[in-house]
Amino acid sequence: MVDVGVLIVGAGPAGLATAACLTQCSIPYVIVERESCSASLWRNRAYDRLKLHLAKEFCELPHMSYPADAPTYIPKNLFVKYLDDYIECFNIQPKYLTSVESSTYDDDRKCWSIVARDMAECTTMNFIAKFLVVASGENSAENIPVIPGLEDFPGQAIHSSRYKSGKSFSGKSVLVIGSGNSGMEIAYDLATHGANTWIVIRSPSGESMLNDNGLPTKEYPNHWKGENGLYCAGLARRGLASIAADAKNIADDIKSVIGSVSG
């Protein structure tokens, strides 16, 4: 049983930002990540054309700006380099290939009991934490809707996380389902590569600690704080600016709680 004080689950931008903010507050933590690298979505499951959709000043993580000569809209590879520099700057050392399997709050001890699995060694790890930060990402799992007849579709059906480039679709007919940032940009990429491109858009629906879809039950901007030292970072679907705000709020709140107890 390892007492870690603060356990951060996920080493994507939200988890890294929370770690950096805790470091600035001199609060020790442990950060675990089930993949073999940080920001695996950006490194392994992002299409070639991807750029951040807001200007760089709105896409910085706390306490570190982009290089002065960085373009206004940051491409994927430069953002990954920024994250690597961020990890080095704040000496963030994620425990990779570590998957959290369960977490239970102990009312008597006022702490979280977390069971994780070391996927490399095939062993179980047990953590005790006063604070638990869920930063596993709002897009960590692909979501393909149930479409009658899809199993009999003779063509190729892929999720956007497996799309890389429109080169292989030149001259083909392609239907993109969804008009979010990825859907619109992928449709544009397909068209520029010579694909016959259509896009399906449904009416927007309202979005509300996590519901059945893995998103916060509390509405923004109060979504980040749960009960008993439980937090979530980067799950508001409001981009990197919201991730930065979540990280700062969480670190400041943990610092405040620690201060009130020690004071």
Solvent accessible surface area in square Angstrom, and as a share of the most:
residue,aa,sasa,rsa
1,M,150,0.67
2,V,82,0.47
3,D,111,0.58
4,V,15,0.09
5,G,27,0.26
6,V,2,0.01
7,L,0,0.00
8,I,0,0.00
9,V,27,0.15
10,G,8,0.07
11,A,0,0.00
12,G,17,0.16
13,P,15,0.09
14,A,7,0.06
15,G,0,0.00
16,L,0,0.00
17,A,0,0.00
18,T,0,0.00
19,A,0,0.00
20,A,0,0.00
21,C,4,0.02
22,L,0,0.00
23,T,55,0.32
24,Q,100,0.45
25,C,30,0.18
26,S,99,0.64
27,I,13,0.07
28,P,104,0.66
29,Y,43,0.17
30,V,32,0.19
31,I,2,0.01
32,V,2,0.01
33,E,17,0.08
34,R,118,0.43
35,E,62,0.28
36,S,77,0.50
37,C,30,0.18
38,S,3,0.02
39,A,4,0.03
40,S,11,0.07
41,L,55,0.27
42,W,41,0.15
43,R,72,0.26
44,N,86,0.44
45,R,67,0.25
46,A,8,0.06
47,Y,9,0.03
48,D,91,0.47
49,R,84,0.31
50,L,20,0.10
51,K,100,0.42
52,L,11,0.06
53,H,84,0.37
54,L,95,0.47
55,A,16,0.13
56,K,46,0.19
57,E,108,0.49
58,F,115,0.48
59,C,6,0.03
60,E,51,0.23
61,L,4,0.02
62,P,4,0.03
63,H,99,0.44
64,M,41,0.18
65,S,73,0.47
66,Y,15,0.06
67,P,73,0.46
68,A,108,0.83
69,D,131,0.68
70,A,10,0.08
71,P,66,0.41
72,T,72,0.42
73,Y,110,0.42
74,I,0,0.00
75,P,44,0.27
76,K,26,0.11
77,N,115,0.59
78,L,49,0.24
79,F,0,0.00
80,V,21,0.12
81,K,109,0.46
82,Y,6,0.02
83,L,0,0.00
84,D,56,0.29
85,D,51,0.26
86,Y,0,0.00
87,I,28,0.14
88,E,137,0.61
89,C,80,0.48
90,F,18,0.07
91,N,104,0.54
92,I,5,0.03
93,Q,129,0.57
94,P,18,0.11
95,K,85,0.36
96,Y,79,0.30
97,L,62,0.31
98,T,5,0.03
99,S,29,0.19
100,V,47,0.27
101,E,105,0.47
102,S,54,0.35
103,S,51,0.33
104,T,89,0.52
105,Y,44,0.17
106,D,45,0.23
107,D,94,0.49
108,D,136,0.70
109,R,150,0.55
110,K,109,0.46
111,C,10,0.06
112,W,25,0.09
113,S,37,0.24
114,I,0,0.00
115,V,44,0.25
116,A,0,0.00
117,R,87,0.32
118,D,31,0.16
119,M,92,0.41
120,A,68,0.53
121,E,118,0.53
122,C,87,0.52
123,T,69,0.40
124,T,76,0.44
125,M,48,0.21
126,N,56,0.29
127,F,2,0.01
128,I,13,0.07
129,A,0,0.00
130,K,86,0.36
131,F,8,0.03
132,L,6,0.03
133,V,0,0.00
134,V,27,0.15
135,A,4,0.03
136,S,56,0.36
137,G,33,0.32
138,E,53,0.24
139,N,87,0.45
140,S,34,0.22
141,A,78,0.61
142,E,81,0.36
143,N,123,0.63
144,I,81,0.41
145,P,72,0.45
146,V,146,0.84
147,I,63,0.32
148,P,127,0.80
149,G,39,0.38
150,L,60,0.30
151,E,140,0.63
152,D,113,0.58
153,F,108,0.45
154,P,133,0.84
155,G,42,0.41
156,Q,127,0.56
157,A,55,0.43
158,I,56,0.28
159,H,41,0.18
160,S,45,0.29
161,S,13,0.08
162,R,131,0.48
163,Y,8,0.03
164,K,85,0.36
165,S,23,0.15
166,G,0,0.00
167,K,150,0.64
168,S,79,0.51
169,F,27,0.11
170,S,67,0.43
171,G,58,0.56
172,K,116,0.49
173,S,81,0.52
174,V,26,0.15
175,L,101,0.50
176,V,16,0.09
177,I,103,0.52
178,G,29,0.28
179,S,45,0.29
180,G,48,0.46
181,N,95,0.49
182,S,47,0.30
183,G,10,0.10
184,M,101,0.45
185,E,29,0.13
186,I,11,0.05
187,A,14,0.11
188,Y,126,0.48
189,D,5,0.02
190,L,3,0.01
191,A,55,0.43
192,T,71,0.41
193,H,55,0.24
194,G,41,0.39
195,A,9,0.07
196,N,74,0.38
197,T,40,0.23
198,W,147,0.52
199,I,58,0.29
200,V,71,0.41
201,I,109,0.55
202,R,194,0.71
203,S,92,0.59
204,P,134,0.84
205,S,78,0.50
206,G,80,0.77
207,E,102,0.46
208,S,79,0.51
209,M,34,0.15
210,L,70,0.35
211,N,54,0.27
212,D,155,0.80
213,N,125,0.64
214,G,33,0.32
215,L,22,0.11
216,P,7,0.04
217,T,70,0.41
218,K,90,0.38
219,E,119,0.54
220,Y,99,0.38
221,P,81,0.51
222,N,99,0.51
223,H,4,0.02
224,W,38,0.13
225,K,81,0.34
226,G,11,0.10
227,E,134,0.60
228,N,76,0.39
229,G,17,0.17
230,L,30,0.15
231,Y,4,0.01
232,C,0,0.00
233,A,0,0.00
234,G,9,0.09
235,L,3,0.01
236,A,17,0.13
237,R,118,0.43
238,R,136,0.50
239,G,41,0.40
240,L,13,0.07
241,A,50,0.38
242,S,8,0.05
243,I,22,0.11
244,A,12,0.10
245,A,43,0.33
246,D,2,0.01
247,A,0,0.00
248,K,92,0.39
249,N,58,0.30
250,I,0,0.00
251,A,1,0.01
252,D,82,0.43
253,D,25,0.13
254,I,0,0.00
255,K,110,0.47
256,S,71,0.46
257,V,48,0.27
258,I,71,0.36
259,G,37,0.36
260,S,83,0.54
261,V,113,0.65
262,S,93,0.60
263,G,100,0.96
